[in-house]
Amino acid sequence: MKTVLCPGTYDPVTVGHLDIIGRCSAMFDTVVVGVVDDSYRKQVLFTAEERVHFLEESTKALPNVTVVRMQGLVVTLAREVGAHVLVKGLRAVTDFEYEFQMAQLNRKLDPELETMYLMASAEYAFLSSSGVKEIVRFGGNVGDLVPEVVARRFAEMYPSAEG
């Protein structure tokens, strides 16, 4: 049985993230989505509990996808869930630079753990969680960029936004 781990902050999950998760779901027996609990390099808008909830709601049609909260090293979670492959989505060369560094560090910590990259689908190549947050903060419409559960939460947080 092939298990893959898709780690990330998912603050918030976007339709681009869901595209990568869905594609993994078609390629692997089990997909574990690891939601980074504490992010030292990013200021998060949503709590880990909210982000897990958003992903659980957004992936419930994919029976082989499980969402877990991730604390500590990604290699530790990979071992715990029996994943020998990490999958990361890439949008541009700037993503690759960071992800390449992380892949090398993870490989140093666990030589058995492979990192696989999926290129973002063309319609999502521009999409980022930080871009979504900026749009909604200034009252823009993000309804087609995030799953419905996230759009509803944004409407609660920013009533003047277009959704």
C-alpha positions, 0 to 999 in steps of 0.5 A: 500500500502506497501512502503519500504525505502532503505537508503544508500550512494551508492558511487557508487551503485553496482550490490549487491545494485541492487540485494537488491533493486530488491528483495525489488521491488518484495516484496513491492508495492513501493520502495524508494531508499534514497541516503544520501546527506552528509555523515559525516562518509564516504568520498564520491567519487561521488556527490549526484546528480551523485549517484541519476543519477546512481540509476535512470538509473540502476533501470528504469526497476523497475517501483515501484522504486523511487530514492530520495536525502536524507538529515537529518534523515532517520526517517524523510524521512521514514515519508515523503514517508510513509514508515514504513519499512527500508530495509538494505542489510547485507554481514557479521557480521561486517555489522550487528554490525553497522546496529543493532546500527542504527536500535536501534537509528531509533527505539528510534526516531520512534517506528513505523519504523521497520528495515528489513535485507536482506542477500546479495546473495552469489555472492555479499557477498564480494562486497562493494563500497569501494572495487570497488573504490579501484580496479578501482583506481589501474586499475582493472576491475569492469565492472561486479561489477557495473552497466554500467552507473557507469562503464562508469563514472569510465572509464572517471575518470580513463582512464587507468583502465580496466573498 
